[in-house]
Amino acid sequence: MDEASYWWEQALKYKERAKQAADKKARAEFLELGAVCEEVAETIESRAGGG
């Protein structure tokens, strides 16, 4: 699960950067990048299966 953890961490970093961004466009881009990272993490976890 190391790969999924990496992508979850990246998602959190982008969300934090969005909170700090003064520019609305930059904030939206950081939030979008965070959402993509979450999707990647979810995909990795779903493919990993149980066990």
Secondary structure, DSSP 8 states (H G I E B T S, - for coil): -HHHHHHHHHHHHHHHHHHH--SHHHHHHHHHHHHHHHHHHHHHHHHH---
